[in-house]
Amino acid sequence: MSALNLRLPDSLHNQVRVLANRDNVSINLFISLAVAEKISALMTVDYLEQRANRGSREKFDAVLDKIRASDTPPDEADRLPAGATIHI
């Protein structure tokens, strides 16, 4: 495990202390979890961008064409209730 000297503004440090106490964890654990959460979010964005770059409009359209070709009405559970409107 590595040690890190971190400087925080007093107001942020106070908020961290309050929230860590509320979650019944140490400030160190609270900050570690916050860093892990941020890393996870950024890695997820990277992953989704990589997947999007591998996508193909032609393959997407082909899948939609298969759906249109089946001409199967939606299941009753997928229908909007009578009188419902869609706001876009």
C-alpha positions in Angstrom: 0.0 0.0 0.0 1.2 3.5 -0.8 1.1 6.6 1.3 -0.1 9.9 -0.2 0.1 13.3 1.3 -3.1 15.1 0.2 -3.9 18.8 0.7 -7.5 19.6 0.8 -9.2 23.0 1.4 -10.7 23.1 4.9 -14.2 23.2 3.7 -13.7 20.0 1.6 -11.9 18.3 4.5 -14.8 19.1 6.8 -17.3 17.7 4.4 -15.2 14.5 3.9 -15.0 14.1 7.7 -18.8 14.5 8.1 -19.6 12.1 5.3 -17.0 9.5 6.5 -18.5 9.7 10.0 -22.0 9.3 8.6 -20.9 6.2 6.7 -19.0 5.0 9.8 -15.7 4.7 7.8 -12.3 6.3 8.2 -11.4 9.4 6.1 -8.7 7.3 4.4 -11.2 4.6 3.4 -13.7 7.3 2.3 -11.2 8.9 0.0 -10.0 5.5 -1.3 -13.5 4.6 -2.2 -14.1 8.0 -3.9 -10.9 7.6 -6.0 -12.0 4.0 -6.9 -15.4 5.3 -7.9 -13.9 8.0 -10.2 -11.5 5.5 -11.8 -14.4 3.2 -12.5 -16.4 5.9 -14.1 -13.6 7.0 -16.3 -12.7 3.4 -17.3 -16.4 2.8 -18.2 -16.4 5.9 -20.5 -13.2 4.6 -22.2 -14.8 1.1 -22.6 -18.0 2.5 -24.1 -16.0 4.7 -26.5 -14.0 1.7 -27.6 -17.2 -0.3 -28.1 -18.8 2.6 -30.0 -15.8 2.8 -32.3 -16.2 -0.9 -33.2 -19.9 -0.3 -34.1 -21.2 -0.4 -37.6 -24.2 1.6 -38.9 -24.7 -1.1 -41.6 -25.0 -3.9 -39.0 -27.3 -1.8 -36.9 -29.6 -1.1 -39.8 -29.5 -4.8 -40.7 -30.8 -5.7 -37.3 -33.5 -3.1 -37.5 -34.5 -4.5 -40.9 -34.9 -7.9 -39.4 -37.2 -6.5 -36.8 -39.2 -4.7 -39.4 -39.4 -7.8 -41.5 -40.8 -9.9 -38.7 -43.8 -7.6 -38.5 -44.7 -9.1 -35.1 -46.9 -6.9 -33.0 -45.4 -5.9 -29.6 -46.3 -8.0 -26.5 -49.2 -6.6 -24.5 -46.8 -5.8 -21.6 -44.9 -3.6 -24.0 -47.8 -1.5 -25.1 -48.7 1.9 -23.6 -51.9 2.1 -21.6 -54.9 3.4 -23.4 -54.9 7.2 -23.6 -51.2 7.5 -22.8 -49.2 10.0 -24.7 -45.5 10.3 -25.4 -43.7 13.6 -24.7 -40.6 14.1 -26.7 
